[in-house]
Amino acid sequence: MPLIKTLKSVLKRKKNKFKGTIGTSNTEIERIGCDNLLENFISKNEIKCYEYSDFKGIRSIGRGNVVRAKLEGEFLALKSLNNDYVTISKVIGELELLCKIDHENILKFYGFSRVEGDVPQISQGNKYILVLEYSDSGPLSNYLKKHFDELNWNDKYRLAFQLASAVLYLHDNNIIHQNLYVDNILVHQKVIKLASFGLPTVTSKESSNSFLFDIIPYIDPKSFNTVDYELDNRSDVYSVGVLLWQISSGCQPFLRTGRYNVNLASAILSGQRENIIDGTPLEYSKLYTECWKFEPIERPSMQKVGSTLETLLNQPEILVNNEEIKDNATEWVKNILKNNEVMFIPFDDLKNSKLLSGGAFGSIMKAFWSKSNNFVVYKRLINTAKYNALDVFIHELKIHLHLTHFSDRIIKCLGISQDDLTKEYLLVMQYANEGDLQNYLTNRNLSWDVKKKLAYQIADGLNYLHNENVLHKDLHSKNVVIHEGNAKIIDFGISKIQDQISGAHTRYRGIIAYIEPKRLLSPDFPYTKSSDVYSFGVLMWEISSGCPPFKDRCCTGGDMALAVNIIGGLREEVVTGTPKEYEDLYIKCWDQEPEQRPITKDILDELTKMNVKINEVINHDKSNVDSEDDLFIPT
């Protein structure tokens, strides 16, 4: 069944759940029937009834048919009900559940009130009013928007745990919420209050339709392609996963996509999920990504969600002093300079600086180093809310210092400098005169001898890194540069020395086509040397074709659709004229299974057998760089 038809069915079922909140013309018989239903319910359950005249200071709080009132010094929420049979029947069903539950993170139901005639702030014709616990911060979305910058991770864990506790309590009492989305999660005095068990606040057809699309990111996608799919406990778990992401980010899910519509539902059905926010603790991101898995059986139980969050919440709070970190990092730089572990290059010695590239992470500048009479490039990193530039600078410098034996296949770090004005540290590196590999391939018609030579040189550089126990983790044609016809690997911004795991530098990054399928399927899949080999296989194909991978492929859904196809086995087609042994090698490198891929030493052996002119490969001219040619290096 087409998705649009299935989605309409899903939303229709949601809409039917709320039927009765849209104004209708009720007959006198229906009004009498409603009165009898409610009066019987109130009497049978001994529900408290409040005199409406006792409420003081009644005013709207911008939430549909909900107003705030004061009674005996305490604020309460009053929700008016349309006086039609369907609404009243559904309300009674929900209240029968509310009367049986009592949990600090579930909004309390106190009783009823009645109004006669037209009353300000109450919709005309609404006779009955629910008296509920009041939440001073309103929906969770409003709370996060206003207070997100004040929240540390313990605060976020606390909100997430309270939400999970409320849902778990419902599940333990055989109740499925089925309508978990951000506006049904209220906050009072920094405490979560789960609300709206089928009691929506929409008051018109237009707002009803808008509401139904607003909840698409939170709906179990399994229901999108099965018309009669019954939402269950695991459907609530899916919704909780999205809400946990929202707590971590402070943002509405998929806000960047624009309107919530069938296109978004299609993308979610195809596997699209929100990106993990930089700096999110691994245990937390792992939890919510498990919650929003497509197959319900693969999602954790609500009990598992609650216990995991409780463990995180009970961990000792780590208070991070950014100034202290900065001081320690600065001291580390001073020590390596003092011990002559790296050369310090005075900023005044870097002449005629010229911007080569820039972006969100920082900029790459070309300059003339007067002391060496050569051109160099230096990298300047930008501090952001997501990472500390000095931390990233030190991380990359440590990688270069770890590479104790200089290799011609790696762009060498020449030293560090410091901007006299801003006091920012700069990483000074070798300059390459023929740009990055992607542009180099695009602008030249290379012979197969040259193509094999480039492949060999990149493999040689990668083998050197792996022998030094360094993973590159971002190998693609923009991170290989060409100097006088020879390939060199650059950018260790997210490399890591194995066994020295740093959360700030193991984030999911890179270009989709070069990322191994197991990592596309799960960002938590361990990155190993075979992951770099997969990327190298894609580079071999790119060298053979002269084009970036999947450049001409039209994929509906963009990167996400391409990722799904790659996971399913999609690879680029062999270019006509490719030597069979070359083709066989890159196909081995991009094998779906990591253990089936060759190691870099074996790759070098295979390339050597392909009649690579070794003397041409290793014979480098050390002459000065042409001052008119520029290098474009991405940050």
NORBEL-V316400 format. One record per helix or strand of 3 or more residues. SS is the DSSP state (2 for helix, 1 for strand). FROM is the first residue (numbers start at 1). TO is the last residue. Records with the same first field share a line. If there is no record, write none. Layout:
SS=FROM-TO  FROM-TO
This chain:
2=3-17  28-45  52-54  85-98  140-150  153-172  182-184  205-214  216-218  221-224  233-249  255-257  262-269  282-291  296-298  302-313  322-338  347-349  389-402  437-442  448-467  503-505  512-514  517-521  529-545  559-567  580-589  594-596  600-609  614-618
1=48-51  56-63  66-71  74-81  109-114  128-133  185-188  191-194  350-358  362-369  374-381  413-418  425-430  480-483  486-489
